Amino acid sequence: YRWMLQRAIDGIWENITWKEKVIKRRRLIPIIPKSNEFKRNLRNSLLRNWNFCAHYVDSAIKQAYSILKSWRRNFGWKKDKNEACR
């Protein structure tokens, strides 16, 4: 399962697009792909190498999105917090 979760994270990570935005300073905002077609292709590619039930694949994809969504919320804020402390 961990192998499949890592493959799901890698698949999503490779398809992240970066949008440049100016909020107090120049920042890169990651845009995570959420289209149904992308999710279907990711699921099918993971199922090719998986011999067990498909709900494990669905669970790994859902967890991968949750991990990357959490990372996206925290991305770019570390520098601001350190600058405010000085």
C-alpha positions in Angstrom: 0.0 0.0 0.0 2.8 2.4 0.8 4.4 1.8 -2.6 1.1 2.6 -4.3 0.6 5.8 -2.1 4.1 6.9 -3.1 3.3 6.3 -6.8 0.1 8.3 -6.5 1.9 11.2 -4.9 4.6 11.1 -7.6 1.9 11.0 -10.3 0.1 14.0 -8.9 3.4 15.9 -8.2 4.5 15.5 -11.8 1.3 17.2 -13.0 1.3 20.1 -10.6 1.4 23.4 -12.5 3.0 26.5 -10.9 1.3 29.8 -11.1 3.2 33.0 -10.3 1.4 35.5 -8.1 2.4 38.7 -6.3 1.2 38.8 -2.7 3.5 41.2 -0.8 6.3 39.6 -2.9 6.6 37.2 -5.8 5.3 33.7 -5.0 4.8 30.5 -6.9 1.4 28.9 -6.2 1.1 25.2 -6.9 -2.1 24.1 -8.7 -2.9 20.5 -8.0 -4.8 18.7 -10.9 -8.3 17.8 -9.9 -10.0 16.9 -13.2 -11.9 13.6 -13.3 -10.0 12.6 -16.4 -6.7 13.0 -14.6 -7.9 11.0 -11.6 -9.3 8.2 -13.9 -5.9 7.9 -15.7 -4.0 7.9 -12.4 -6.3 5.2 -11.0 -6.0 3.1 -14.2 -2.2 3.3 -14.1 -2.0 2.3 -10.5 -4.4 -0.6 -11.0 -2.2 -2.1 -13.7 0.4 -3.0 -11.1 -2.0 -3.9 -8.3 -3.4 -7.4 -7.8 -5.7 -6.7 -4.9 -9.1 -4.9 -4.6 -9.5 -1.5 -6.3 -10.7 0.2 -3.2 -7.1 0.2 -1.9 -6.1 2.2 -5.0 -9.0 4.7 -4.4 -8.0 5.1 -0.8 -4.3 5.7 -1.8 -5.4 8.4 -4.3 -7.6 10.1 -1.7 -4.8 10.0 0.9 -2.3 11.4 -1.7 -4.6 14.3 -2.5 -5.0 15.0 1.3 -1.2 15.0 1.8 -0.5 17.3 -1.1 -3.4 19.6 -0.1 -1.9 19.9 3.4 1.5 20.6 1.9 0.0 23.3 -0.3 -1.5 25.0 2.7 1.8 25.2 4.4 4.0 25.9 1.3 5.6 29.3 1.3 4.5 30.5 4.7 7.7 29.4 6.6 9.7 32.4 5.4 7.0 34.8 6.4 6.8 33.4 9.9 10.6 33.6 10.4 10.7 37.2 9.1 8.0 38.2 11.5 9.9 36.8 14.4 13.0 38.9 13.7 
